[in-house]
Amino acid sequence: MKATINITLKSGVLDPQGKAIENALGQLNFSGVNSVRQGKLIEIDLSETDAAKAEASLTAMCEQLLANTVIENYDIQLDKSE
Amino acid sequence: MQAAVIVFPGSNCDRDVAVCLEAATGTPPLMAWHGDASLPDCDLIVLPGGFSYGDYLRCGSMAANSPIMREVVAQAHKGAAVLGICNGFQILTECGLLPGVLMQNTGLNFVCRDTRLTVSNAQNAFTHLYQQDEEIIIPVAHNEGNYFADESTLASLQEHQQIAFTYGAGDNPNGASLDIAGITDKSGKILGMMPHPERRAEAALGGEDGKRLFTGIVESLA
C-alpha cells in the first residue's frame, strides 16, 4: 500500500524559504501571490494491506521521526487502489 | 571522571572538543561511535558540532534516533551531564532532552563569525565560572540556529532560569526567539548551545572565553 505524507510548517511559524520564494515570484512579475509556504512530501511504500493498520503505523512514523510536531503538521494520504 | 564524545557520521567538531575535555580533565575522553548500542557509565557526554547524517530530513533528527542516543538519553535521565554544541544542540531538541527546535536562520545564510554572548545564568553546572551577565565572545557557524518554541515554553524557560546564553544586543545571527543562544534543562545539567566554545578555548584560537565552560562543568562533576 502506498502512502503520501505532506509535512507543512504550522501557521504562525516563520518560513524563511517560503518568503524567499514569494519574493522571487514577485521579481518574475507573477502578480497576485499572497503568500508561499514550503513543506516536504514523503512517499512510502508499505507491505501492509490493512488500511487502518497502515494509517496507525504511518502516524507513529510521523510522530517519532518524519515530522517535528513542535513546528510541523503532517497529513497522511493512503492510496487504497492497489 | 569519565567524559565521552559521541561521533556521528558527519560530526566535524568532535576532535576539537576532545582537546578541550582533555585539557580540563587531564585524560582523553572516550570517543563513542553512533552505531554503538552501549556506552560505559559517563559523568559528562558531549554531542559535538557538525552535520550528522548530512542534516537529512531535519538537522539532528537522524542522529537523535541512532542506537547510541538511547544510551545517552538513559544516562541523562540518571543524572549524567550532557553538552550539545551546534548540531549537538539540534540533536538534544530532536531527542526531547531539551524543549523547542532550531529552525533555519531567518536571513537564509549560513553564518560563520564571532558573536557577543551574555551569560544569562551563571549559576548552572556549566556556567558557574562566569560572572552573571558577563559578556563573552564565542563564534557561531550554522545554518539552522534559529531557536523556536511556543510562548508557554519560552515563558517556562525564563521562569526556571533555563536560558544560559543570549546573543548580545543587535548581534542575533539567526533570528532566535528571545535572542537565545543556549538553554539548559531544569536541572542545569543538560546544556545545548549554538555557539562553539571549543573554537575559542585557548589563546592560539583568538581567545579563551570558551575554556571556563569546560573547566566549569568538570569542577561541578568532580
Interface residues (C-beta under 8 A of the other chain):
Chain A: V13 L14 P16 Q17 A20 Q64 L65 L66 N68 V70 I71
Chain B: L57 R58 S61 N65 T93 E94 P99 G100 V101 M103 Q104 N105 T106 G107 L108 F148 A149 D150 G175
